[in-house]
Amino acid sequence: MSVSRQSVEHVLVVPTELFHDLGHFQGFCDEPEKYLETLLDPAYTSYRPRDAVEEDPSFKQLIPYCIFRFEDRLFHYRRGGDEGEGRLRSKRSIGIGGHISSDDTQAEISAYETGMQREIGEEVIIQTGTQQRCIGLINDDLTEVGKVHLGVVHIFDLEAPKVLPREKSIIQTGFALTEQLIHDRDEFESWSQICLDHLQT
C-alpha cells in the first residue's frame, strides 16, 4: 500500500529560539529585512515532517502569506470544504499561501520563492499583471496555529481585480475595501485580522 504524500511531507522550519534571538514580537512587524536573511539562511533552516512540527512550538514553520490588492480593495474569501488547515476552516481570509516543501528545493531559484509561487498557483488563478513586495512578518503566539507558524506577508498590487479561486476550498471570493472587511473583523482568521489592522493604519 502506498503512503500518501501528506503523511510524508517535509516542510521548511526554523528554530523558534532563533526567531526569539532576532527579536520576538506579537502581531505585525514591518521590518522583514531584520529577520529574513537569517531566517532563510540554509545554515538555520531544515525540513521536518509536517505532522511532527504542527504540534511542536520549538520550531516555526515559515509561511508566505500573499495579499492581492487592486487600488484600495483587497481580495478576500472564506475557507470551506475539507481541504487545508482544519483549525482555520470556515474562517474568512485575505491571505493566500502555505508551507514551503522539501520538493521546492529542486528549482533553480530559492525554495522559498518556488514554494510561494507554487502555493499561489495551486490556490488561485491570477488573470492580470502584478507587482510584489514583502511588507512584514506575522507572529501570533495566542493561537494554537500561530504558535507553530511564522507568516511572511507579501502584497501583490494588481493591474485589474482579476483573481479567481482554483481550489474548491476557496469560496465566497471578492474584492472589498479594507474598511468594509474591518467591519467584519471577527469573521477572519487571526493572521488576516492582524494584517487588516496594519493596513488600516
KAUR-V459980 format. One record per helix or strand. SS is the DSSP state (@ for helix, = for strand). FROM is the first residue (numbers start at 1). TO is the last residue. If there is no record, write none. Layout:
BEGIN
{{SS	FROM	TO} {SS	FROM	TO}}
END
This chain:
BEGIN
{{@	5	8} {=	10	15} {@	16	23} {=	27	29} {@	32	34} {@	36	39} {=	46	49} {@	50	53} {=	59	70} {=	73	79} {@	86	88} {=	92	93} {=	96	96} {=	99	99} {=	101	101} {@	102	106} {@	111	123} {=	124	126} {=	130	139} {@	144	147} {=	149	158} {=	163	165} {=	170	177} {@	178	183} {@	185	187} {=	188	188} {@	190	200}}
END
